[in-house]
């Protein structure tokens, strides 16, 4: 079962909120929702303060147990205990000059606490942090059981769920029972774009929720400073079955030397970088340059302060730069997140269209040198890969990660591997094999290799046995230099084999003994040659 959240925000998605009391629809402004959440949060905080002294944290080895009144803490007794401590069961709001009293439903209060506070207690306390409730959503829980099937529980909470296509837009209306005496209606519009049907977009997710392919756990509203009010739907679904073996295709995704990312698909002509419709590259470079300039100015002022030079004008300038730098950092973070979501969505659309079974990504344990060789070394690649993984999972596509070492230096045609990049890539963006003459875009070559089955084992085998070919194709290098490079690589491989301690070296030896006798003999020789102190005991057991 996969658990996901869908957030429809007032700032981005043209959302309108209404409170329905006694059949009357009252428009809720952002400030009204802010006040509602603030009042609710105030009461929960008071309960939380009373609750904290009853918590006992017990550590056993690496693990923690959280107890309440000597009983082991569970989500159920956490939410129920906190609910009982809430001082009142209603919120009073002033809307359009009139006072409106909203009565809590106990179960919905428990749902909100369970959803937002349990993580604080079981997470922050373990790390010795101060427990703080910052953002709390007001949530209604859909609670099926053996006497109440899901469709009945859904209709008890969600009173209206309409999705209507209207030309180039989609209009959606959701009404849910939020209080004993009132409901909340949310109306919003979305633009239909090209390939919307294959896009795993809000539109598709909402349709699946409406058709009960996805099961809703919670639905509610929240408020966040600067971003405004939002509708939150927490849903879950069974992971889709993988495509059949006959249609199996693999997509390799390379962190590009020229492009941000580049993909290729086995058994398909589909390949390329994920291009977007606007010049985002210049924009992000401009953001980075501005940030660098501000950091430099900040450093200059700090140096002046260290020298004892500090008047009112310097202090004002310092505060202004700090404020602007924080603003630029926030903008950079939001810009990258938005772009990463767009790229991930576009990549998964291609994978779905091509019926890809597996997406292979690079394992991001990159050295500084490897990061600097990328097209955008400061990019948040971890977040991008996370978005790709999540969207792939929703579409039943498996995601694997491999060590990308030498994937940009291996010829996908003949399997030759260069010990150093300059041998096959005299220019950063171009790959040319000195053995078979295969030539292509360097990022495309890397993505092809990443998609290839058992690529890590193949690379290791060739690195071990290819010294003779290296000598033939690179006559400019002295033989002892080539051997030194090769020996350094093989020592690193052997360290990796022994440190993982997973039997992969034995497997490689068995495979080479059958498929490549020359490589097998070379590896045996290497094992004896590199029998140094930290390897002694392990080599004797091979």
Helices and strands as residue ranges (DSSP letters): E 2-9, H 10-13, E 15-21, E 24-28, H 30-52, E 55-60, E 63-68, E 71-72, H 75-85, E 90-95, E 98-103, H 106-116, H 118-119, I 120-124, E 138-141, H 150-157, E 158-166, E 169-177, E 182-191, H 202-210, E 215-224, E 228-237, G 245-247, E 250-255, E 261-265, E 271-273, H 280-306, H 312-353, E 358-362, H 368-372, H 381-394, E 398-402, G 421-423, E 430-432, E 439-441, H 442-451, H 455-465, H 467-473, H 479-500, H 504-515, H 517-529, H 536-540
